[in-house]
Amino acid sequence: MEFLVFFLTFALKFIFMVEKLYSISSWIAAHITLLVVCTSALALFVPTSFSWIETSAITPMLGIVMFGMGLTLKPSDFKPVVMHPKDILIGELAQFVVMPGAAWALCKILNLPSELALGVILVGCCPGGTASNVICYLAKGDIALSVAMTGVSTLLAPIVTPALVLLLAGKQVDVDVLAMFMSIVQVVILPIVLGFIVNYFLGKLTERITPILPMVSTIAISLIIGIVVSHNAQNILSCSLIVAVVVILHNALGLSLGYLIGRILGIDSKKRTAIAIEVGMQNSGLATSLAASHFAMFPMATVPGAIFSVWHNFSGSIAAQIFRRVNK
């Protein structure tokens, strides 16, 4: 009898603890913008708070985020690719034409220094960000299309991203396409594939883990931003205005042109919303990781990715409210 009482007490405490953890995860995910802004401010004005963490930690942290993304994917998530290839094709073309092109044009128009231009171009050439699916959900967009676009653009990234960086920045800096390809495969593709396999074979387990993944991803992304900002605090303060202007314009162009392209081609509003958000919200964590790994001689190249990470979560929240009214 005592054992039964002990077991029931333990079970109730465990269930309460898990439910509490789920609630904390949900709260953190819902306040990602606040957490990212606070982390950035702390890292900028008190650099020692994060500077003790080596920049080499960025890559494994991004791998954790990508593994978490893989855990949420199922074979059915890619059904839209087969059922509606036209929508995916339009979305991917917009993704890898609008953002790289806008990045290059802004760098030329505003005459950015080569280091900052490299960072902006890296952001523009990366695939859609993982936060885009959450923003699309809040905006009442086409979730299936959003998830499929994120997955397809991420799978294309090892080839497309290095090729675009070489095309747009190859004259200013030496771009090692093969090394960049291998980095994206190791940091993005392998963790996602591993997560996908784990979810496929251990679906019951991942169902219990999935609710805490937003918390893990949010904390990892915040730490990545904190590391980058703290190690480049003085440089960011010296050029924050021009970089902020470029980042805001780049993000705004992605969101607006993505939506406009969908409208011109007669795509319904929910799909237009998904395309706009996917195009406008980049995997800036990957851009930061690539800058730190392959362009260490240009420390300022990590700055645009860090600032973009802060801004696109903020602008994404605003865009979600606007699109939500359109998609009622």
C-alpha positions as CSV (number, residue, x, y, z in Angstrom):
1,M,0.0,0.0,0.0
2,E,2.8,2.4,0.9
3,F,4.5,1.6,-2.4
4,L,1.3,2.4,-4.3
5,V,0.9,5.7,-2.5
6,F,4.6,6.6,-3.2
7,F,4.2,5.6,-6.9
8,L,1.0,7.7,-7.3
9,T,2.6,10.7,-5.6
10,F,5.7,10.4,-7.7
11,A,3.6,10.1,-10.9
12,L,1.5,13.1,-10.1
13,K,4.6,15.2,-9.3
14,F,6.3,14.1,-12.5
15,I,3.1,14.9,-14.6
16,F,2.9,18.3,-12.9
17,M,6.6,19.0,-13.6
18,V,6.2,18.0,-17.3
19,E,3.1,20.2,-17.6
20,K,5.0,23.1,-16.0
21,L,7.9,22.6,-18.4
22,Y,5.5,22.7,-21.3
23,S,4.0,25.9,-20.0
24,I,7.4,27.5,-19.6
25,S,8.4,26.4,-23.1
26,S,5.2,27.9,-24.6
27,W,5.8,31.2,-22.7
28,I,9.4,31.4,-23.9
29,A,8.4,30.7,-27.5
30,A,5.6,33.3,-27.4
31,H,8.1,35.9,-26.1
32,I,11.0,35.1,-28.4
33,T,11.3,38.7,-29.5
34,L,11.5,40.0,-25.9
35,L,14.2,37.3,-25.1
36,V,16.2,38.1,-28.2
37,V,16.1,41.9,-27.6
38,C,17.1,41.5,-23.9
39,T,19.9,39.1,-24.8
40,S,21.2,41.5,-27.5
41,A,21.1,44.5,-25.2
42,L,22.9,42.7,-22.4
43,A,25.5,41.4,-24.8
44,L,26.0,44.8,-26.4
45,F,26.3,46.9,-23.2
46,V,27.8,44.2,-20.9
47,P,29.9,42.1,-23.4
48,T,31.5,40.0,-20.6
49,S,28.1,38.4,-20.0
50,F,28.6,36.3,-23.2
51,S,32.1,36.9,-24.4
52,W,33.4,34.1,-22.3
53,I,31.7,31.7,-24.7
54,E,33.9,30.9,-27.7
55,T,32.4,31.7,-31.2
56,S,33.1,28.0,-32.0
57,A,30.1,27.2,-29.9
58,I,27.8,28.8,-32.5
59,T,28.0,25.8,-34.9
60,P,26.9,23.1,-32.4
61,M,24.1,25.3,-31.1
62,L,22.8,25.8,-34.6
63,G,23.0,22.0,-35.1
64,I,20.7,21.6,-32.0
65,V,18.2,24.0,-33.5
66,M,18.2,22.1,-36.8
67,F,17.9,18.7,-35.0
68,G,14.9,20.1,-33.2
69,M,13.4,21.1,-36.6
70,G,14.0,17.6,-37.9
71,L,12.1,16.1,-34.9
72,T,9.0,18.1,-35.9
73,L,9.0,16.9,-39.6
74,K,7.0,14.0,-40.9
75,P,6.8,12.5,-44.5
76,S,3.4,14.1,-44.8
77,D,4.9,17.6,-44.4
78,F,6.4,17.3,-47.8
79,K,3.1,16.3,-49.4
80,P,2.5,19.9,-50.7
81,V,5.7,19.5,-52.7
82,V,4.1,16.7,-54.7
83,M,0.6,18.0,-54.7
84,H,1.3,21.6,-55.4
85,P,4.8,21.8,-57.0
86,K,3.9,25.2,-58.7
87,D,3.5,26.9,-55.3
88,I,6.8,25.5,-54.0
89,L,8.6,26.4,-57.2
90,I,7.3,30.0,-57.0
91,G,8.2,30.2,-53.4
92,E,11.7,28.9,-53.8
93,L,12.5,31.1,-56.8
94,A,11.3,34.1,-54.8
95,Q,13.4,33.0,-51.8
96,F,16.6,32.6,-53.7
97,V,16.1,35.5,-56.1
98,V,14.5,38.3,-54.1
99,M,16.6,38.1,-50.9
100,P,20.1,37.6,-52.5
101,G,19.2,40.3,-55.2
102,A,17.9,42.7,-52.6
103,A,21.0,42.2,-50.4
104,W,23.4,42.8,-53.3
105,A,21.4,45.9,-54.5
106,L,21.3,47.5,-51.0
107,C,25.0,46.9,-50.5
108,K,25.7,48.7,-53.8
109,I,23.2,51.5,-53.3
110,L,24.4,52.3,-49.7
111,N,28.1,51.6,-50.6
112,L,28.6,49.3,-47.6
113,P,32.2,48.3,-46.6
114,S,33.1,44.9,-47.9
115,E,33.0,43.1,-44.6
116,L,29.4,44.3,-43.8
117,A,28.4,43.7,-47.4
118,L,29.6,40.1,-47.1
119,G,27.5,39.6,-44.0
120,V,24.4,41.1,-45.6
121,I,24.8,38.9,-48.7
122,L,25.3,35.8,-46.5
123,V,22.0,36.5,-44.9
124,G,20.3,37.0,-48.3
125,C,21.7,33.8,-49.7
126,C,20.6,31.6,-46.8
127,P,17.3,29.5,-46.7
128,G,14.2,30.4,-44.8
129,G,14.4,30.6,-41.0
130,T,12.8,28.1,-38.6
131,A,10.8,30.8,-36.9
132,S,9.0,31.5,-40.1
133,N,6.7,28.5,-39.5
134,V,5.6,29.9,-36.2
135,I,5.0,33.4,-37.6
136,C,3.0,31.8,-40.5
137,Y,0.8,30.0,-38.0
138,L,0.2,33.3,-36.1
139,A,-0.6,35.0,-39.4
140,K,-3.1,32.3,-40.4
141,G,-1.1,31.5,-43.5
142,D,-0.8,28.2,-45.3
143,I,1.2,26.2,-42.7
144,A,1.8,23.2,-44.9
145,L,3.3,25.4,-47.6
146,S,5.4,27.2,-45.1
147,V,6.9,24.0,-43.6
148,A,7.5,22.5,-47.1
149,M,9.2,25.7,-48.3
150,T,11.5,25.8,-45.2
151,G,12.4,22.1,-45.8
152,V,13.0,22.4,-49.5
153,S,15.0,25.7,-49.2
154,T,17.1,24.1,-46.4
155,L,17.8,21.0,-48.5
156,L,18.8,23.2,-51.5
157,A,21.0,25.4,-49.3
158,P,24.3,23.3,-49.5
159,I,24.4,23.9,-53.2
160,V,22.5,27.2,-53.8
161,T,23.9,29.2,-50.8
162,P,27.6,28.8,-51.6
163,A,26.9,29.3,-55.3
164,L,25.1,32.6,-54.7
165,V,27.7,33.9,-52.3
166,L,30.4,33.2,-54.8
167,L,28.4,34.9,-57.5
168,L,27.5,38.0,-55.5
169,A,30.6,38.4,-53.2
170,G,33.3,36.3,-55.0
171,K,35.0,39.4,-56.4
172,Q,35.4,41.0,-52.9
173,V,36.4,37.9,-50.9
174,D,37.7,34.4,-51.4
175,V,34.8,32.1,-51.2
176,D,35.5,28.4,-50.6
177,V,32.4,26.8,-52.1
178,L,33.3,23.2,-51.2
179,A,34.0,24.0,-47.6
180,M,30.8,26.0,-47.3
181,F,28.9,23.2,-48.8
182,M,30.3,20.7,-46.3
183,S,29.6,23.1,-43.4
184,I,25.9,23.4,-44.4
185,V,25.6,19.7,-44.8
186,Q,27.1,19.0,-41.4
187,V,25.4,21.8,-39.5
188,V,22.0,21.8,-41.2
189,I,21.3,18.8,-43.3
190,L,22.7,16.0,-41.1
191,P,21.0,17.2,-37.9
192,I,17.6,17.6,-39.7
193,V,17.9,14.2,-41.3
194,L,18.9,12.7,-37.9
195,G,15.9,14.4,-36.2
196,F,13.6,13.2,-39.0
197,I,14.8,9.6,-38.6
198,V,14.4,9.7,-34.8
199,N,10.8,11.1,-35.3
200,Y,10.0,8.5,-37.8
201,F,11.0,5.5,-35.6
202,L,10.3,7.0,-32.2
203,G,7.3,9.0,-32.9
204,K,5.7,8.4,-29.5
205,L,8.8,9.7,-27.7
206,T,9.2,12.8,-29.9
207,E,5.5,13.7,-29.3
208,R,6.4,14.2,-25.7
209,I,9.6,16.1,-26.5
210,T,8.1,18.3,-29.2
211,P,6.4,20.8,-26.8
212,I,9.7,21.8,-25.3
213,L,11.5,22.2,-28.6
214,P,10.4,25.8,-29.1
215,M,12.1,26.7,-25.7
216,V,15.3,24.9,-26.7
217,S,15.4,26.6,-30.1
218,T,14.7,30.0,-28.7
219,I,17.4,29.7,-26.0
220,A,19.9,28.4,-28.6
221,I,19.1,31.2,-31.0
222,S,19.4,33.8,-28.2
223,L,22.7,32.4,-27.1
224,I,24.0,32.5,-30.7
225,I,23.0,36.2,-30.9
226,G,24.5,36.9,-27.5
227,I,27.9,35.4,-28.5
228,V,28.1,37.2,-31.8
229,V,27.0,40.6,-30.3
230,S,29.3,40.3,-27.3
231,H,32.4,39.5,-29.4
232,N,31.6,42.4,-31.7
233,A,30.1,44.9,-29.3
234,Q,32.4,47.8,-30.2
235,N,32.1,47.2,-33.9
236,I,28.3,47.0,-33.7
237,L,28.1,50.3,-31.8
238,S,30.3,52.0,-34.4
239,C,28.2,50.9,-37.3
240,S,24.9,49.9,-35.8
241,L,22.9,52.6,-37.6
242,I,23.9,51.8,-41.2
243,V,23.6,48.0,-40.6
244,A,20.2,48.5,-38.9
245,V,18.9,50.4,-41.9
246,V,20.1,47.8,-44.4
247,V,18.6,44.9,-42.3
248,I,15.3,46.6,-41.9
249,L,15.1,47.5,-45.6
250,H,16.2,43.9,-46.6
251,N,13.6,42.3,-44.4
252,A,10.9,44.7,-45.6
253,L,11.7,44.0,-49.2
254,G,11.5,40.3,-48.7
255,L,8.2,40.4,-47.0
256,S,6.6,42.9,-49.4
257,L,8.0,41.4,-52.6
258,G,7.2,37.9,-51.6
259,Y,3.6,38.8,-51.0
260,L,3.5,40.9,-54.2
261,I,4.9,38.1,-56.4
262,G,2.2,35.8,-55.0
263,R,-0.5,38.3,-55.8
264,I,0.7,39.0,-59.3
265,L,0.7,35.2,-60.0
266,G,-2.9,34.9,-58.6
267,I,-2.0,32.8,-55.6
268,D,-4.6,32.9,-52.7
269,S,-4.0,35.1,-49.7
270,K,-3.0,32.3,-47.3
271,K,-0.4,31.0,-49.6
272,R,0.8,34.5,-50.4
273,T,1.2,35.0,-46.7
274,A,3.3,31.8,-46.4
275,I,5.5,32.8,-49.3
276,A,6.0,36.4,-48.0
277,I,7.0,35.2,-44.5
278,E,9.3,32.5,-45.9
279,V,11.1,35.0,-48.2
280,G,11.4,37.7,-45.6
281,M,12.6,35.6,-42.7
282,Q,16.0,34.1,-43.3
283,N,18.0,31.6,-41.4
284,S,20.3,34.3,-40.0
285,G,21.8,31.9,-37.5
286,L,23.2,29.9,-40.4
287,A,24.5,33.2,-41.9
288,T,26.2,34.0,-38.6
289,S,27.7,30.5,-38.4
290,L,29.1,30.6,-41.9
291,A,30.6,34.0,-41.4
292,A,32.3,32.9,-38.2
293,S,33.5,29.6,-39.7
294,H,34.6,30.7,-43.2
295,F,35.3,34.4,-43.0
296,A,37.0,34.7,-39.6
297,M,39.3,37.3,-41.1
298,F,36.3,39.6,-41.5
299,P,34.8,39.7,-38.0
300,M,32.2,42.4,-39.0
301,A,30.6,39.9,-41.4
302,T,28.9,38.2,-38.4
303,V,27.2,41.5,-37.4
304,P,24.4,41.7,-40.1
305,G,23.2,38.1,-39.2
306,A,23.0,38.9,-35.5
307,I,21.1,42.1,-36.1
308,F,18.8,40.4,-38.6
309,S,18.1,37.7,-36.0
310,V,16.8,40.4,-33.6
311,W,14.9,42.4,-36.2
312,H,13.1,39.7,-38.2
313,N,11.5,38.2,-35.0
314,F,10.2,41.7,-34.2
315,S,9.0,42.5,-37.7
316,G,7.7,39.0,-38.1
317,S,5.4,39.5,-35.1
318,I,4.1,42.8,-36.6
319,A,3.7,41.2,-40.0
320,A,1.7,38.3,-38.4
321,Q,-0.8,40.7,-37.0
322,I,-1.2,42.5,-40.4
323,F,-1.6,39.2,-42.4
324,R,-3.9,37.8,-39.8
325,R,-6.5,40.5,-40.6
326,V,-6.2,39.8,-44.3
327,N,-6.6,36.0,-43.8
328,K,-9.8,36.2,-41.6
